[in-house]
Amino acid sequence: MHFDRNRADHRHPVAVVDDALHVVEQELPLVVERALLLLAGLWFVNLVNFMDGLDLMTVAEAVPVTVALFLLGWLGELPVLPTMISAALCGAMLGFAPFNRPVAKVFLGDVGSLPIGLLLGWCLLQLAWHHHLAAALLLPLYYLVDATLTLLRRIANGEPFWVAHRSHFYQRATDNGFPVAQVVVEVFALNIALAVLAIASTSPGSAVRQTVLLLLGAILVALVLYRFSTKKAA
């Protein structure tokens, strides 16, 4: 059932209120969904911190995501508050970029990356809550996949995953001969492509269409990760 949050259904008021509380429309019990959202939020805040290991990397991620969120707000697909926060965060990242470009003079550190992760995560949650779950997954897909696969690989290898390391795909790219600037440009280009797919996923269409867009985004991310994990041709 698709619930329009701007309209009240007086025939089933209890069902309407319950449905309005869900991100994934009653696919899970509300308490289970809330617990999973809490874990996802904690992971997202931390993975933004984990991925901030290269000059301009967070800028290359945050700018396309926040621009896409602002455009979705302008199109009426996102409430005013997260739209304004996205615009402010985008401006802050653009102002930070000249000082963080290779070789960086200023770094985000935990005090910078953790609030960015919290704000981005909240804005993406608002997007998902307004029936755009596919878009909310597509926008941060590169960060989600790189950080999650790296964590799972380290756990599978018996490595102390809580210790600082250089095994993220974007870090392995620099070890494989890719210049920092090239890695950042390719991540930025990938995020622009994911933003286009995310915006396209919010237009009226079937679940099959959204699944296809998600699959296309996953393929693009996989191609970049494969490229980063192989030696750069001489």
Beta strands, then each sheet from edge to edge (+ up, - down):
end
